Amino acid sequence: MTTRRPATLRGLVAVATLAVSALLVSATASQSAGASGAGRVAAPTTARAAITRPPLPAYVPPVQHVFVINFENKGYGETWGRGSEAPYLARHLRRQGVLLNSYYATAHNSLPDYIAQISGQAPNPTTQIDCLFYEDFVSTAPIDASGQAVGGGCVYPREVPTLPRQMSGVHLSWKGYLQQMPEPCSHPELGASDDTHVATKNHNYAVRHNPFMYFHSIIDNPRYCAVHVKPLGALTEELGHARTTPHLVYITPDLCRDAHDDPCASGRPGGLPQFNEFLRIWAPRILASPAFRHDGMLVITADESDSPATDSDACCDEQPGPNTTAAGITGPGGGKVGALVISHWTKPNTWSTTPFNHYSLLASLEELYQLPKIGMAQQAGLPVFGLDVYNNGWWQS
């Protein structure tokens, strides 16, 4: 059954969609040419097709447990600059790892960046306005040569590959942990409005910051989804042993603690200071966990820069995909955000100036886990983490 849509929200969607469409039409001719060059191939028949695992590249260390933490809407200078309001992140944690100072988001607004990290899918106009209604992606053509679903909407068909399903297919564990998610695998009914777009005093969970909810290959199996997408509190016990810690731990704070809201819905100050305090609690737990101490890697990055108006730059010859002409609405990407990588295989207090983006992160995770690259992660020439990131060379001797 389709939920009746409030007239005011329906009007908001119409205005937002028109605004995005107008901005996309004004994108540069070169971006339009990049979107039109891909051919079409038939989509795979199943999301759980057999996976042929590529060999482990020689430069990739034996990382087995990866922890990814995303925060919200902060450009590189605001997060990592001298006056950062997150000093625990920008100074204390930063001294423990390698700072990727040319790491870029891939889109505006938030949702397509999260989707990019776990599937390599480029944005479409509906995800660019963060899916105010939780609706199916409607395909208008087969999956194209760059692995992109062609069409528009929110919840992607089962045949669209994802990193989580790749991992399950080779018996590697993964879980998403969402702060203040009311119950495992929490999302609106298909066709309903998403009431988590605006936080309340007691409600700070945002579905649009939970990318796992946008793939039928995950949500159509409620038991599978509930086991893998859980409230953040479940992670505390699971960090206690390496055997109970998933190979991929994907963490999203709530709208107050991820630096998105300022002030928070409760009235308290928000922004980067709240994310700083979140890390003071969770980073030590992760870094002291048996899984991290044995073979772990922590990645901390922002989903996108402040806004399309302030920074929609891109790197890495990013292509907008078949469904938009400008992934960043006013430009080719989501702006420069930076990323910090901490592990045994990174030297403390070092830099990498190599350009990376969210597709690079996906491709790098697929290399670590010996998985085929999917979506935009398979783009020829896309930079992936190499010896500039895995720069503590003792492990190669």
N, C-alpha and C positions, 0 to 999 in steps of 0.2 A: 504494500500500500504506500502511496506517495503522500508525504506530509504536506498539508496546506502551507504555503509560504506567506509570511506576513508581507503586507503591501509595502511597508517602509523598507524592509530588507531587500525585497524584490527590486525596488527602485534603486537602492544602493548598488546592487549587482549590475543593473543596467548602466548606471552612471560610470561605475568603475570599469566595466567592460568597454564602454565607448571610449573612455580615457586611455586605456591601454591600447586599444585598436588605433586610435589617432596617433599615439606616440610611435607605434610600430610602423605605421605608414610613412612617418617622417624619418625613419632610419636611413642610413646611408646606402647608396647603390651597391657598394662593395659588400655590405652585410647581406643584402638581398641576393646578390649573386652567389654568396657562400651557401645560402639556404636552398638554392634551387638545383644544385649540381648533383645531388645524391640520386641513385637509382632505386628501384624497388625490387625486393626479393620476398619470397613467401615466408610467412611467419612460421616458427616451429610449432609442431602440433601439440606439444605439452610442455608445461613449465618444469617437469621433472625428467626431461630426457637425459640419457646417459651422458656423463661428463668425461671427456678425455683430458687428463691433467697434464699440463705442460711441465717441462723440467724446471727445477729451481734455478734461477739465474745465479751465476757465480758470485755476484756482488751482494746477494740477499742473505742476511744473517738468519740464524735459526730461531727467529721470533715465532712464538706460538700463541701468545695471549696479547691481544691489542685492546686498549681502552681508548675510546673516542669520546671526548666531551665537547659539545657545541655550546657557545653562548651567542647572544643576539645583537645584530645591528650596530657593530662598532668597526670603524675604519682602523687601519694599522696604527696611525699616529696616536689616536685616542687610547688604544689599548697598550701599546708597547713604548710610547714616547716617554720623555723624561717626567712629564706631569701626570702619568697614568694614575687613575683612581683605583687601580687594582694592583697595588705594589707587591702583594704576595705572588701574583702571577707574573707581573712584568719584571720583578727583580729576583725574588727568592726562587721561584720555580724556574724562571728563565736561566738562572745560573747553573741549573742542573742538566740542561739539554742544549739542543741546537735550535736556534730560531730561524724559521724559514721566512725571510723578510721580503720575499717576492711571491707570496702565496695569495691567490685571488679567489674570491667567490665566483660562481658561474652565472648568477642570475639575480634579479629582483622580482618579487619580494621573497619572503622566507621559504615558503614551501618548496619551490623548485630546487633550491640549494640542498635541502635535506634529501629530496628524491634523487638528485644527482649523485650524492655520496653513496647510495646503496643500490643504484640501478644504472647510472649513466644516462638516464633519460633527460633530454633537454626540455625547457619549459614550453608550455602552451598558454594562451591568454587566460585560461581558467585557473591554472596553477599560479600564474603570475599575480592574480588577485587573491591568492591564498584560499581558494575554494570556499567561498562563503556558504555554498551549499555542497553537501557531500554527495556528489553525483558520479555516475559511471563515466569513464572515458569512452567516447564514441569514436571508433575507428572509421576513417574515410578511405583508407588504402592499406595494403599489407605493410608489415614492418619493413623499413627501408634498408638500404645497404649499410648504413651507419648504425643499425640496430635500434632505430627510433620508431616508436609507435606513432602513426600518422593520424591526426585528428585533434580532438580536444576534450577536456574533462578532467576528472580527479582520480578516480579509482581505476587503475590500469588492468587490462585483461590478463587472464592467467598465463597467456603465452609470453608476456613480457618478462624477460629474465631479471632476477635480482641477486645480489650478493648473498642474502640470507638463504634463499633456496639453493643457490650453488653450494653453499656450505653444508646444508642439510643433505644434499645429494652425495657428498663424499664423507658424511658422518663427522663433520666438524660442528661444534656447538656455537650458538650465538644467542644473544638476548639483548633486547632493548629495555632500558630502565628509565621510566618517566616519573619525575617528581610530581606528586599530587594527582597522578592518574587514579581515578576513584576505584577502578577494578581492572584486572588484566584485560588487555585487548579492547580498550574502551574507545568507541567511535560512534558517531551518529548513525541512524538508520539511513540507508541509501535513499536519496531524494529529500532528506530533511535538511533544514538549516543547521549550521554548525554554531552552537551557542557558546563555544569556548573561545570565540574571537575576542570577547571582552571579559577580563578577569573580574571577579567579585571578591569580597572580603574573605570568603571561604572557598574560593574556586579559582585556582591559578593554572590548571592544566590546559595546554593548548594542543588540540589534535593536529594542527598544521605543523607543529614541531615534532611530530611523531611519524616519520616517513613510512613505517611499516604498515600503517593503516590505509595506505593508498595503493595496495596491490591485492587483487583477488586471490593470488596464489598464497597469500598469508591469511587474509581475513575469512576466506570461505571455509577454512577448517578451524572452527572455533576452539577446539582442544589444542591444536598445534599453535594457534595464535596466543591463547592464554598461557601456555607454557613458556613462550618465547618473548612476550611483550608484557612487562610486569611493572608494578609500582616500584619506585626507587628503593624503598625500604628493604625489599627482598635481597638487594645486593649485599647488605651488611653480612648476613650469615654466609652467603655463597662465596664471599671473598676469603672465608676462613681456611679453605683448603684449595690447592691447585686443581684437584679433581672435580670440585664443584664450581669452579670459575669457568665461564664459557670462553671459548677461543676468541670470540669477539664480544666485547662489552661496550654497548652504545648508550651513552648517558645524556639525557636532556633535563636540565633543571626546569623549574616552573617559571611562569611569566614574571614573577618578582625576582627570583634568584638567578635568572639567565641574563640579566642586564637589560631586558626588553622594556619593562615598565618603570617609569620614574616620574612621580612617586608610584609605589605599589598600590594595589587596590585597597589594601588595609590602611593606607595613609602613611606608612613608613617610607623613608627614602629608599629609592631603588637604584637602578643603573649599575655601573661597574662595581661600586662598593659592595653591593649584595652578591654579585658573582664572586668577588674576591673572598667574601666570607664563606660562600659555598665551597670554594676550593680549599680553604683552610680546614674544612671538615673532611672533604672527600679525597683530596689529593694524598694526604698522608696515609689514609686507609688503603688506597690503591698501591702506593709505592712500597708499603710495608707488607703487602699481601704475598703469600707464597708463590702465586702464579706470576706476579710481576717480578719478584726477586729471582725467579728461575729463568724465565724466558719472555719477559713482558716488554711492552712498548706503550707509552701514553702519548696521545695526540690531543692537543687542545687548540681549537680554532673557532672563529666566528662564522655564522652562516652567511652573512652578507655585510657590506659596509653600511653606513648610516642610512642612506636613501638613494633612490635613482637620481635625485637632483644633485647630490653632492659627489657621488662617485659611482659610475657604472662602467669603469674600465675593465679590461680583461687581459689575459695573457695567453700564451701557448697556442696561438692561432685558433682560439676557440670558435667553433661554428655554432650558429644559433639553432640548428636543427630545422626540421621541415615545417614546424607549426608557428614560428614567429620569425620576424626579421631582426629583432633585437632582444637578446636574452635578458639584458639589463633594463628593458623598457625604453630608457633614453640613451642607451649605449650597448656595447657588445657583451658586458658581463656584470658581475655583482660587486666589483670594486676590490681594492687591495685590503686584505684583512690580517695577513700573517698567520703563522701557526707555530706551535712549539712541540718538539718531539723529544721525549725523554726515554732512554733505555740504557741497558748495558752497552749497546753498540753505537751510542752517540757520545761524543766528547762533551763534557760540561762547558757551558759558557762559550759556545761556538755559533757560527752563522752558516747558513746556506743562502746564496744569492740566486740560485736557480729558480726560474719561474715555475710555479706549480699552481694547480687549482683543485677544486673538489673532484673533478674527473681523475686528476693525478692521484689523489688519495685513494679512490676506488681502485685504480689500476695497480697501485702499490700494494694494497691489501690483497688483491687477487694474485700478485706475484708471490707474496709471503705464503699464501695458502695453496699455491700451485693450481690456480683456477683460470679458465679462459677469460679473457677480457670481454666485457659486455658494454653495449651502448657506446657512449662517447669515450669510454675508457679505452676502446680499441682504436682510437684515432691515431693514424700514422704520425710519428714524431712527438707524441704527447710525452712530456717529461714525467718520469717516475722517480721515486726515491732511490738514490744510488749511493755511491761512496761519499758524496757530499753530505748526506744525511747519516748514513751508517759509517761515520767517520772515525770510530774508535777501532782501529785496525787490528787489535790484538786477536780477534776471533778468527782472522784469516791466516794467522801464523801456524 
